[in-house]
Amino acid sequence: MSSARLAVDIGGTFTDLAIEHAGRRTTSKVLTTPDAPERGVMEGVRAILASTGLQPADISILIHGTTLATNAIIERKGARTALITTEGFRDVLALGNESRYDQYDLNIVLPEPLVPRYLRLPVPERMDNTGRVLLPLDEAAVRALVPLLKREAVESIAVGLLHGFVNPAHERRIRAILGEDLPGIAVTLASDVSPEMREWERFSTAAANAYVQPLMAGYLARLEAGLRGIGLAAPIFLMLSGGGLTTIETARRFPIRLVESGPAGGAIFSAFVARQCGLRQVLSFDMGGTTAKICLIDDFRPQTSRSFEVARVGRFRKGSGLPLRIPVIEMVEIGAGGGSIAHVDGLGRIGVGPESAGAMPGPACYGRGGTKPAVTDANLLLGRYDPALFAGGTMQLQPEASRAAMAAEVGGKLGLDAEMAALGVVEMVDENMANAARVHAIESGKTYDGRTLIAFGGGGPVHACRVAEKIGISRIIVPSGAGVGSAIGFLRAPVGYEVVRSLYQRFSSFDVGAVNALLDDMAREAAEVVAQGSFGAAVEQTRIAFMRYVGQGHEIPVPLPARTLVASDVAAIRAGYDAEYSRFYDRPVPGSDVEIMSYAVVVATLTGAVAAMQDDATASQAAPARVQLVRDTVSGAVADWAIYDRSALANGATLSGPAVVAEDETSTLIGPGWSARVNGLGYIELTRGAA
């Protein structure tokens, strides 16, 4: 049986594919088909199989990530959804936690809930915070909602009850009643999708899951049918936003956990490269066609979080989006990609994004009807791309279309020619990404001192030098296959699942038995999900507690021993919290008790050992393939830059900037003052200030 492994990542502009077979890796890009994403996937699968000479039956596993769920929420193209909730709490989705992301804006715009008020339906029932029933569920009131749900053509239903995360009995009974009277409608329980305290976040997550469930279930069904139709019998796994893989069945139940699946693959790719190169502190920089993603990775592990915001109404404003309580790899994501549209605002300033030209019509240079200039147009006008060799020669770019669009939308409004306007656009998008990286480091309590930037995605290696200069990083690595890094990351991800639940505890009255019972039950749940796709592989377990000093509003994650706790562990766990708190806030708070709000258990298959790089390649001076006129974004000067073919660079090859290393899916810019070397893994290492 063949051991070929295939990964597919749908982005806003391109769908990336990577296949590994017999020790070789082949990559490919095709344009995304937004109207029917599965069509682009099928086109890409057929193309990459043809290029490798493999048959669908040769594939042993297919791993997939998609932004479809995210886009459905952002564009408000999900299912017609209702929310059934506890009487008196129908407005939780609108009230939120009453915070304002800009407290001085008198005209502040808050995100509209996914469920309109007339479809937020209260029923009499009540439990207290321990799960004790105060008011039994009024089942007649639930049945009385059925005619309304039918009349309003509701396609999906979320159920979120007060304190349902402690005792889900009423939520489950509502699902059973709806199953009898509305058998064809999907029902999401908040106690299943987000069993944690804080009703706004829990209800919002349940509503979002219900909102995208019919769409994602239909898409996954069509994709699976299409793949089976061409003879691909391999199991299909989906990339989760938390960095693990899960079965297609679990993805259908909890599609909200797929919202950041593509970026998660990129972070895993960076962590893998960091381990190969022995780099304990890196910055992952993934710039694609629509967005740029920045993630801090320490000790070969990306930062993780339990919360995420989607569909922000305030650009880059934390607190302005819909909250989701799901496991995610923590990163900052901004609308800065190759398709991000450039414009001039009312104050005469160049702006870039977050609007994107996407795959259709795409940047003006694609010749698909786009008339507005994008970052790709700017890079083309600066000489960074060869129009005939873009995307491996599969797309013939049109510089004159870029020039006309840039002159009309940016240059003409500022009295600049198209090329100088393009320089301004690139400098602005680089500054946007650098600023996002600065803020992310500050919010994480970290710095960039001593870090290496790992650049990938179609645009990452093009912009890496300038972004690194702006944030003070002097070393960059561009791995092989960088243009489809997220897809390659899928191939490195473990099969895994995370369960999060709340159980309020204080160290002064810590109940070891209750905590052990909860953690063991969570571990069983996670292990059952992982067992569906692990095929008997060995697994590892990670346990985390989310703690805070009594009275504080935000928790800090602290690792727990992955075993049954004993009384003597409590002091060590408390000491671990104090140490982690000191890392964030300089010193602990003596004499203050600590409360544990919730727990997380992750079960994942063990990934194979990664061999350390043996970098003993003989140094040799690389020879350029040609020269090309390129405008430097720092000085604005136009000069001949050496152009190198990456496939022709042997391990140990050295070169100095200014230069461009071209490959099928991306180009690596080596700016003035930078030098480069191909290391023993075939990765390009860029160093600033070295000869």
C-alpha positions in Angstrom: 0.0 0.0 0.0 1.3 3.5 -0.9 2.3 5.9 1.9 1.7 9.1 -0.1 0.3 11.9 2.2 -1.6 14.8 0.7 -2.4 18.2 2.4 -4.8 20.8 1.0 -5.1 24.4 2.4 -7.8 26.7 1.1 -6.8 30.3 1.4 -8.6 33.5 0.3 -6.6 33.7 -3.0 -4.8 30.4 -3.5 -5.5 26.8 -2.6 -2.2 25.2 -1.7 -1.3 21.5 -2.0 1.6 19.5 -0.8 2.2 15.8 -1.3 4.9 13.6 0.3 5.8 10.2 -1.2 8.9 8.0 -1.2 10.9 10.7 0.6 10.0 13.4 -1.9 7.7 16.4 -1.6 5.8 18.1 -4.4 3.9 21.3 -4.0 1.4 23.2 -6.0 -0.9 26.3 -6.0 -4.2 26.8 -7.8 -6.6 29.7 -7.6 -9.3 29.3 -5.0 -12.9 29.0 -6.3 -14.9 31.1 -3.7 -18.3 30.1 -5.1 -17.6 26.4 -4.7 -14.4 25.8 -2.8 -14.5 22.0 -3.3 -14.1 22.7 -7.1 -10.7 24.3 -6.5 -9.6 21.5 -4.2 -10.5 18.9 -6.8 -8.7 20.8 -9.6 -5.6 21.0 -7.3 -5.7 17.3 -6.4 -6.0 16.3 -10.0 -3.1 18.6 -11.0 -0.7 17.5 -8.2 -1.5 13.8 -8.8 -0.8 14.3 -12.5 2.5 16.0 -11.8 3.7 13.2 -9.5 2.4 10.3 -11.6 0.4 9.0 -8.6 -3.2 7.7 -8.6 -5.9 8.7 -6.1 -5.7 5.2 -4.7 -2.0 5.8 -3.8 -3.0 8.4 -1.2 -2.9 7.0 2.3 -4.2 10.1 4.1 -5.6 13.5 3.1 -5.4 16.5 5.5 -7.4 19.5 4.9 -7.8 23.0 6.3 -10.1 25.8 5.2 -11.2 29.3 6.0 -14.8 28.6 4.9 -16.3 28.8 8.4 -14.5 32.0 9.1 -15.6 33.6 5.9 -19.2 32.5 6.4 -19.2 34.4 9.8 -17.4 37.5 8.4 -19.6 37.7 5.3 -22.8 36.7 7.2 -23.5 33.9 4.8 -24.3 31.1 7.4 -27.6 29.3 8.2 -30.7 30.9 9.5 -30.1 30.3 13.2 -32.2 30.4 16.4 -31.0 30.4 20.0 -33.0 28.8 22.8 -31.9 30.1 26.2 -33.0 30.5 29.8 -35.9 32.9 30.3 -34.6 36.4 31.1 -31.3 35.9 29.2 -32.3 36.3 25.5 -30.2 39.5 25.3 -26.9 38.1 26.5 -25.6 37.9 22.9 -26.3 41.7 22.4 -25.3 42.9 25.9 -22.0 40.9 25.9 -20.0 41.9 29.0 -20.8 45.6 28.6 -17.2 46.5 27.7 -16.4 48.9 25.0 -13.4 48.5 22.8 -13.2 52.3 22.5 -14.7 53.9 25.5 -14.4 57.4 24.2 -16.2 56.8 20.9 -19.7 58.1 21.2 -20.8 56.5 18.0 -19.2 53.1 18.6 -20.4 50.3 16.5 -20.6 46.9 18.1 -20.8 43.6 16.3 -24.3 42.4 15.5 -25.1 39.0 17.0 -25.4 36.1 14.5 -28.9 35.4 15.9 -31.5 38.3 15.6 -33.5 39.0 18.7 -36.8 37.6 17.4 -35.0 34.2 17.0 -33.5 34.3 20.5 -36.2 32.3 22.2 -36.4 32.0 26.0 -37.9 29.0 27.9 -38.6 28.7 31.7 -35.9 26.7 33.5 -33.1 27.5 35.9 -30.1 25.9 37.5 -27.7 27.3 40.1 -24.0 27.5 39.8 -23.6 24.0 41.2 -25.9 22.4 38.7 -28.8 22.1 41.2 -32.2 22.5 39.5 -34.0 25.5 40.8 -36.8 25.5 38.2 -37.5 22.4 36.1 -37.5 22.7 32.3 -40.9 23.7 30.9 -41.1 21.1 28.1 -44.4 22.4 26.9 -42.8 25.8 26.3 -40.1 24.1 24.2 -42.6 22.3 22.1 -44.5 25.5 21.7 -41.5 27.0 19.8 -41.7 24.4 17.1 -44.4 26.2 14.9 -42.4 29.4 15.1 -39.1 27.6 14.1 -40.9 26.1 11.1 -42.6 29.3 10.1 -39.3 31.2 10.2 -37.6 28.5 8.2 -34.9 28.1 10.8 -32.0 25.9 9.5 -30.0 25.4 12.6 -30.5 25.8 16.4 -28.2 26.7 19.3 -29.1 25.9 22.8 -27.4 27.8 25.6 -28.8 27.8 29.2 -27.5 29.5 32.3 -25.1 27.2 34.1 -25.6 24.5 31.5 -21.8 23.9 31.5 -22.1 22.5 35.1 -25.3 20.4 34.4 -26.2 19.9 30.8 -29.4 17.9 31.5 -31.8 20.6 30.4 -29.9 21.4 27.2 -29.8 17.7 26.3 -33.5 17.4 27.0 -34.3 20.3 24.7 -32.2 18.7 21.9 -34.2 15.5 22.4 -37.5 17.3 22.1 -36.4 19.2 19.0 -35.2 15.9 17.5 -38.7 14.5 17.8 -40.4 17.5 16.2 -37.7 18.9 13.9 -35.6 15.8 12.9 -33.8 17.5 10.0 -32.4 20.5 11.8 -29.0 20.5 13.4 -28.8 21.4 17.1 -25.7 22.7 18.8 -25.5 22.6 22.6 -23.3 25.2 24.4 -22.4 22.5 27.0 -20.9 20.4 24.2 -19.1 23.1 22.1 -17.9 25.3 25.0 -18.5 23.9 28.5 -17.0 26.9 30.4 -18.3 29.7 32.6 -19.0 33.1 31.1 -22.4 32.9 29.4 -21.7 35.5 26.7 -18.7 33.7 25.3 -20.4 30.3 25.7 -23.6 31.4 24.0 -21.7 33.2 21.2 -19.6 30.1 20.5 -22.7 27.9 20.4 -24.5 30.3 18.1 -21.4 30.5 15.8 -21.1 26.7 15.6 -24.8 26.4 14.7 -24.5 29.3 12.2 -21.8 27.5 10.2 -22.8 23.9 10.8 -25.1 23.3 7.8 -22.7 25.1 5.4 -19.7 23.1 6.6 -21.6 19.8 6.7 -22.7 20.4 3.1 -19.2 21.4 2.0 -17.5 18.5 3.7 -20.1 16.1 2.2 -19.6 17.4 -1.3 -15.8 17.3 -0.9 -15.8 13.8 0.4 -18.1 12.6 -2.4 -15.9 14.3 -5.0 -12.7 12.7 -3.6 -14.3 9.3 -3.3 -15.7 9.7 -6.8 -12.2 9.9 -8.3 -11.0 6.9 -6.4 -9.4 8.4 -3.3 -10.3 6.0 -0.5 -7.9 7.3 2.2 -9.2 8.8 5.5 -9.8 12.5 5.5 -8.7 14.6 8.4 -9.4 18.2 9.2 -6.9 20.7 10.7 -8.2 22.2 14.0 -7.5 25.8 15.1 -5.7 24.4 18.1 -3.1 22.6 16.0 -4.3 19.0 16.0 -6.1 16.9 13.4 -9.5 15.4 13.7 -11.9 13.2 11.8 -14.4 14.6 9.3 -17.2 13.4 11.6 -15.9 15.5 14.5 -15.4 18.5 12.2 -19.1 18.2 11.1 -20.2 18.4 14.8 -17.9 21.2 15.8 -17.0 23.2 12.6 -16.3 26.3 14.7 -13.1 24.6 15.7 -11.9 25.0 12.1 -11.9 28.8 12.0 -8.1 29.2 12.1 -7.2 25.8 10.6 -5.0 27.2 7.9 -3.0 29.6 10.1 -2.6 26.8 12.6 -0.9 24.7 10.0 1.5 27.5 9.3 2.5 27.8 13.0 3.1 24.1 13.2 5.3 24.4 10.1 7.4 27.1 11.8 7.7 25.0 15.0 8.9 22.0 12.9 11.5 24.2 11.1 12.6 25.7 14.4 13.1 22.2 15.9 15.1 21.1 12.8 17.4 24.1 13.1 17.6 24.1 16.9 16.0 27.5 17.3 14.2 27.9 20.7 12.9 31.4 20.0 11.4 32.2 16.7 8.8 34.5 15.1 6.5 32.8 12.6 5.7 35.1 9.7 3.1 33.8 7.2 1.9 36.2 4.5 -0.5 34.8 2.0 -2.9 36.3 -0.5 -5.4 37.8 1.9 -3.8 38.0 5.4 -0.6 38.0 7.3 -0.2 35.8 10.4 2.4 36.4 13.1 3.0 33.9 15.9 5.6 33.6 18.7 7.1 30.1 19.1 9.2 29.2 22.2 10.8 25.9 22.9 9.4 24.6 19.6 5.8 25.2 20.7 3.4 27.9 19.4 1.6 30.0 21.9 -2.0 28.8 22.5 -5.2 30.4 23.7 -8.7 29.5 24.6 -10.4 32.5 23.0 -10.6 34.1 19.6 -12.4 36.9 18.0 -13.9 36.8 14.5 -15.5 39.5 12.3 -14.1 42.5 14.2 -15.9 45.7 13.3 -13.0 47.8 14.6 -9.9 47.2 12.6 -7.3 45.4 14.7 -9.4 46.4 17.8 -9.4 43.7 20.5 -12.9 43.4 21.8 -14.7 44.5 18.7 -15.5 41.0 17.3 -17.7 38.1 18.1 -16.0 36.0 20.9 -15.4 32.3 20.5 -14.2 30.1 23.3 -12.3 27.4 21.4 -8.7 26.2 21.6 -6.6 28.1 19.1 -2.9 28.8 18.4 -2.5 32.3 19.5 -1.4 34.7 16.8 -2.2 38.1 15.3 -3.8 38.1 11.9 -4.2 41.3 9.9 -5.6 42.1 6.4 -2.2 42.4 4.7 -1.6 39.9 1.9 -0.8 39.9 -1.8 -4.4 40.7 -2.6 -4.9 43.5 -0.1 -6.2 46.6 -1.9 -4.3 49.9 -1.7 -6.2 53.2 -1.5 -5.8 56.8 -0.4 -7.9 57.9 2.5 -9.7 61.2 3.2 -6.5 62.6 4.8 -4.4 61.8 1.8 -2.6 58.8 3.4 -1.9 55.5 1.7 -3.8 52.7 3.2 -3.6 48.9 2.5 -6.4 46.4 3.3 -8.1 44.9 5.0 -10.2 44.6 1.9 -8.8 42.0 -0.5 -9.2 41.4 -4.2 -9.1 37.6 -3.4 -9.0 35.1 -6.2 -11.8 36.7 -8.2 -11.1 39.2 -9.6 -7.7 39.3 -7.9 -5.1 42.0 -8.3 -5.2 44.0 -11.4 -2.1 42.2 -12.8 -4.0 38.9 -12.9 -6.1 40.1 -15.8 -9.3 38.7 -14.4 -11.2 42.0 -14.3 -9.6 43.6 -11.2 -9.2 47.4 -11.5 -7.9 48.2 -8.0 -4.2 48.0 -7.1 -3.2 45.3 -4.6 0.1 44.5 -2.9 1.0 42.0 -5.7 0.6 44.9 -8.2 3.0 47.0 -6.1 5.6 44.3 -5.9 5.4 43.7 -9.6 5.9 47.4 -10.4 8.9 47.4 -8.1 10.5 44.6 -10.1 10.2 41.9 -7.5 8.4 39.5 -9.7 9.1 38.3 -13.2 5.7 38.6 -15.0 6.4 35.4 -17.1 7.4 33.2 -14.1 4.9 34.1 -11.5 3.4 31.0 -9.8 5.8 28.8 -11.7 4.8 30.3 -15.0 1.1 29.2 -14.7 0.0 32.9 -14.6 1.2 35.6 -17.0 1.1 38.8 -15.0 0.2 42.1 -16.7 2.4 45.0 -15.5 0.5 47.6 -17.6 -2.7 46.7 -15.8 -0.9 47.2 -12.5 0.5 50.5 -13.6 -2.8 51.8 -14.7 -4.6 50.7 -11.5 -1.8 52.1 -9.2 -1.8 55.4 -11.1 -5.5 55.8 -11.0 -6.2 54.8 -7.3 -3.0 55.9 -5.5 -0.4 57.8 -7.6 -2.8 60.2 -9.3 -4.3 61.3 -6.0 -0.8 62.0 -4.5 1.0 63.4 -7.5 3.3 60.3 -7.8 4.1 58.1 -10.7 2.9 54.5 -10.4 6.3 53.1 -9.4 6.7 55.6 -6.5 3.1 55.0 -5.4 3.9 51.2 -5.4 6.9 51.9 -3.1 4.6 53.7 -0.7 2.1 50.8 -0.8 4.8 48.2 0.0 6.3 50.4 2.8 2.9 50.9 4.3 2.0 47.2 4.3 5.4 46.3 5.8 4.9 48.8 8.5 1.4 47.5 9.2 2.8 44.0 9.7 5.8 45.2 11.8 3.4 47.1 14.0 1.2 44.1 14.5 4.3 42.1 15.4 5.3 44.7 18.0 1.9 44.8 19.6 1.7 41.0 19.7 5.1 40.7 21.5 4.1 43.4 24.1 0.7 41.7 24.7 2.6 38.4 25.2 5.1 39.9 27.6 8.0 39.0 25.3 10.6 40.7 23.0 12.2 39.9 19.7 15.8 40.0 21.1 17.6 36.9 19.8 14.7 35.7 17.8 14.8 34.3 14.3 12.1 35.1 11.8 10.8 32.1 9.8 9.1 33.5 6.6 6.7 31.6 4.4 3.5 31.9 2.5 3.4 33.4 -1.0 4.4 36.8 0.3 6.3 36.2 3.5 9.8 35.7 1.9 9.2 38.8 -0.3 8.6 41.1 2.7 10.6 39.4 5.4 13.8 41.5 5.2 12.0 44.8 5.6 9.7 43.6 8.4 12.7 42.1 10.2 14.5 45.4 9.9 11.6 47.3 11.4 11.2 45.0 14.5 14.9 44.5 15.1 15.5 40.9 13.9 18.7 40.2 12.1 18.2 36.6 11.1 15.7 35.0 8.8 15.0 31.5 7.6 13.1 30.7 4.4 12.3 27.0 4.4 11.9 25.0 1.2 8.3 24.8 0.2 7.8 28.2 1.9 5.1 29.2 -0.6 2.8 26.4 0.7 4.0 26.3 4.3 0.6 25.9 5.9 -0.2 22.9 3.8 3.2 21.3 4.7 2.4 22.1 8.3 -0.7 19.9 8.0 1.6 17.0 7.3 3.5 17.6 10.6 0.4 17.9 12.8 -0.6 15.2 15.3 -4.1 13.8 15.6 -5.3 15.5 18.7 -8.2 17.0 20.5 -8.6 19.4 23.4 -11.4 19.4 26.0 -12.0 22.4 28.3 -14.3 22.5 31.3 -14.9 24.7 34.3 -14.7 23.7 37.9 -14.3 26.5 40.4 -11.6 25.8 43.0 -9.4 27.8 45.4 -6.1 26.7 46.7 -7.2 27.4 50.2 -10.0 24.7 49.8 -8.6 22.6 46.9 -10.6 19.4 46.4 -8.1 17.0 44.9 -10.7 14.3 44.4 -13.1 16.4 42.5 -10.4 17.8 40.2 -9.0 14.3 39.5 -12.5 13.1 38.6 -13.0 16.0 36.2 -9.6 15.6 34.6 -10.0 11.9 34.1 -13.4 12.3 32.5 -12.0 15.0 30.2 -9.1 12.8 29.3 -11.5 9.9 28.4 -13.6 12.3 26.2 -10.5 13.5 24.3 -9.0 10.1 24.0 -12.2 8.8 22.4 -12.1 11.4 19.7 -8.4 10.9 19.0 -8.9 7.1 18.9 -11.1 7.6 15.8 -8.1 8.7 13.8 -5.0 7.6 15.6 -5.0 4.0 14.3 -3.5 2.7 17.4 -0.6 5.2 17.5 0.9 6.2 20.9 -0.6 9.3 22.4 0.5 11.9 25.0 -1.6 13.9 27.3 -1.2 17.5 28.5 -3.2 19.0 31.3 -3.5 22.8 32.0 -5.3 24.8 34.7 -6.4 28.4 34.1 -5.8 30.5 37.3 -6.0 34.0 38.6 -5.6 35.8 41.9 -9.0 36.1 43.6 -10.8 39.1 42.2 -8.9 39.4 39.0 -10.6 39.2 35.6 -8.1 37.3 33.5 -6.5 33.9 33.9 -3.0 32.5 33.2 -2.5 29.0 32.0 -0.3 26.8 34.2 0.7 23.2 33.4 -0.4 20.3 35.6 1.1 16.9 36.0 -0.4 14.5 33.4 -1.4 12.0 36.1 -3.6 11.7 39.2 -2.9 14.6 41.5 -2.0 14.1 45.2 -2.2 16.6 48.0 1.5 17.5 47.8 1.1 18.7 44.2 -1.0 21.7 45.3 1.9 23.7 46.6 4.0 23.0 43.5 1.1 24.1 41.2 0.7 27.3 43.3 4.4 28.0 42.9 4.1 27.4 39.2 1.3 30.0 39.0 3.4 32.6 41.0 6.3 32.1 38.6 4.2 32.5 35.5 2.4 35.5 37.0 5.8 37.1 37.7 6.9 36.5 34.1 3.9 38.6 32.9 3.7 41.2 35.7 7.2 41.3 37.2 6.3 40.0 40.7 3.6 37.9 42.5 1.0 39.2 45.0 2.0 37.9 48.4 -0.8 36.6 50.7 -3.4 36.5 47.9 -5.4 33.3 47.4 -5.6 31.9 43.8 -8.7 30.6 42.1 -8.8 28.0 39.3 -11.5 28.8 36.8 -11.2 26.0 34.3 -9.1 23.1 33.1 -8.0 21.8 29.7 -6.8 18.3 28.7 -5.1 17.7 25.3 -4.7 14.2 24.0 -2.5 13.9 20.8 -0.6 11.3 19.0 3.2 11.4 19.4 5.0 13.1 16.5 8.2 11.5 15.2 11.5 12.7 16.5 13.0 15.5 14.4 16.7 15.1 13.6 18.9 18.1 14.3 20.4 19.7 11.2 23.9 18.5 10.3 25.1 21.7 8.6 28.4 20.6 7.1 27.7 21.7 3.5 30.8 23.1 1.7 30.6 26.8 1.1 30.4 28.0 -2.5 29.6 31.2 -4.2 26.3 31.0 -6.1 26.0 32.2 -9.7 23.0 34.3 -10.6 20.7 33.2 -13.5 20.2 36.8 -14.7 19.7 40.3 -13.5 16.5 42.4 -13.2 15.7 46.0 -12.4 14.4 46.3 -8.9 13.5 49.4 -6.9 14.8 49.3 -3.3 12.0 50.3 -0.8 14.5 51.9 1.6 16.4 54.2 -0.7 14.0 54.3 -3.7 16.9 53.6 -6.0 16.5 51.4 -9.1 19.3 49.1 -9.9 20.1 45.7 -11.4 19.6 43.0 -8.8 21.0 39.5 -9.2 18.2 36.9 -9.7 18.9 33.3 -8.5 17.0 30.1 -9.3 16.4 28.4 -6.0 16.3 24.9 -7.5 19.9 25.5 -8.8 21.3 26.5 -5.4 23.2 23.7 -3.7 23.5 23.4 0.0 26.3 25.7 1.2 25.7 28.2 -1.6 26.3 31.8 -0.5 25.1 35.1 -2.0 24.9 38.7 -1.0 22.1 41.3 -1.3 20.6 43.0 -3.1 19.3 39.9 -4.8 16.2 37.8 -5.4 15.9 34.0 -5.1 13.0 32.9 -7.3 11.0 29.7 -7.0 7.6 28.5 -8.3 5.5 29.6 -5.3 7.3 32.6 -4.0 10.4 34.8 -4.2 12.9 35.6 -1.5 14.2 39.2 -1.4 17.7 39.6 0.0 17.9 43.4 0.7 20.9 45.6 0.7 23.0 44.9 3.8 21.8 41.3 4.0 23.7 38.1 3.0 22.3 34.6 2.5 23.4 31.0 2.7 21.7 27.7 1.9 22.1 25.5 4.9 22.3 21.7 5.2 18.5 21.3 5.0 18.3 23.4 1.8 16.8 26.3 3.7 17.8 29.9 3.0 19.4 31.6 6.0 19.5 35.4 5.7 21.7 37.4 8.0 21.8 41.2 8.3 25.1 42.9 8.4 27.2 39.8 7.5 29.5 39.7 4.6 
